Amino acid sequence: MYRIIYTESYNKKAKKFLRKHPEILEQYRKTLQLAELDIHHPSLRLHPLKGKLTGIHSISINLSYRITLYLIVKEKELIPVDIGTHDEVY
């Protein structure tokens, strides 16, 4: 299992995002719960990012929305960075 470490910066972004998109709140919660249990679950579509986002990974909430995060395997930690559409977070 992984532990999610929420930063103040991410919490602000998530709160603003969820105010704009309350319809996906339950999907968002389920995505984070699944990430804690099994970050490699196929429905999360975990993948590393490249270019200016090298070192950051992405998981999918659904087909439209993503969460970018730091994946620290050794410490079994997930640190969310951003949330939004593909274009917003990449």
C-alpha positions in Angstrom: 0.0 0.0 0.0 1.0 3.6 -0.7 0.5 6.6 1.5 -0.8 9.8 -0.1 0.9 13.0 1.2 -1.2 16.0 0.4 0.5 19.4 0.1 -1.2 22.7 0.8 -0.6 23.6 -2.9 -2.3 20.5 -4.2 -5.2 20.8 -1.7 -5.9 24.3 -3.0 -5.9 23.1 -6.6 -8.1 20.1 -5.9 -10.6 22.2 -3.9 -10.9 24.7 -6.8 -11.1 21.8 -9.4 -13.8 20.0 -7.4 -15.9 23.1 -7.0 -15.9 23.4 -10.8 -16.6 19.7 -11.3 -18.6 18.4 -8.4 -20.0 15.6 -10.6 -16.7 13.7 -10.4 -16.2 13.9 -6.7 -17.0 10.2 -6.2 -14.7 9.2 -9.1 -12.0 11.3 -7.6 -12.3 9.6 -4.2 -12.3 6.2 -5.8 -9.2 7.0 -7.9 -7.2 8.0 -4.8 -8.4 5.0 -2.8 -7.4 2.7 -5.6 -4.0 4.5 -6.0 -3.3 3.8 -2.3 -4.2 0.1 -2.6 -2.6 -0.6 -6.0 -1.0 2.2 -7.9 -0.3 -0.1 -10.8 -4.0 -1.0 -11.3 -4.8 -0.9 -15.1 -7.7 1.5 -14.7 -5.4 4.2 -13.3 -3.3 4.1 -16.5 -0.2 5.2 -14.5 2.6 6.5 -16.7 5.7 8.6 -16.3 5.8 12.0 -17.9 8.6 13.4 -20.1 10.1 16.8 -20.9 9.6 19.5 -18.4 7.6 17.1 -16.3 10.2 14.4 -16.0 10.1 12.7 -12.6 6.3 13.1 -12.4 3.7 10.4 -13.1 0.1 10.7 -14.2 -3.0 8.7 -13.3 -6.5 9.0 -14.8 -9.6 9.8 -12.9 -11.6 9.2 -16.1 -11.1 9.8 -19.8 -11.1 13.5 -19.3 -9.3 14.2 -16.1 -5.9 13.4 -14.7 -3.9 13.7 -11.5 -0.1 14.3 -11.8 1.9 13.1 -8.9 5.4 12.1 -7.6 5.7 8.4 -7.1 8.3 7.5 -4.5 8.5 3.7 -4.7 11.2 3.3 -2.0 9.1 5.2 0.6 5.7 3.9 -0.8 4.5 7.5 -1.1 2.3 9.4 -3.6 2.5 13.2 -3.6 -0.2 14.7 -5.8 1.0 17.8 -7.8 -1.9 18.9 -10.0 -5.4 17.9 -11.1 -7.3 18.8 -14.3 -7.7 18.0 -17.9 -4.9 16.6 -20.0 -4.0 20.0 -21.4 -4.2 21.7 -18.0 -1.8 19.4 -16.1 0.6 18.7 -19.0 
